């Protein structure tokens, strides 16, 4: 994401306006102005919940949480089955072949 932020800063340095729709916190932290839309998604969204600088967002009730901590499920489900993928290549799944399927590992 660092490359994206550098590109946005370069475009801005050339006196252009950059508007980005992004949920990645590193991009939000790099923004000069933040507009938080909400309160929900789809038909439940579309209202400006917050507009301003990063410092104000940190103290607002906006849905974006800049100190977001990942919640890890400490009680995952038991594995019921799996399959192995062979011959898949980066950015190309045309040669994808399902090799083996089983109900239990």
Secondary structure, DSSP 8 states (H G I E B T S, - for coil): -HHHHHHHHHHHHTT---------HHHHHH-SSEEEEESSSGGG--EEEEEE-HHHHHTS--S--TT------SS------EEEEES-BTTB-TT-EEEEEES--
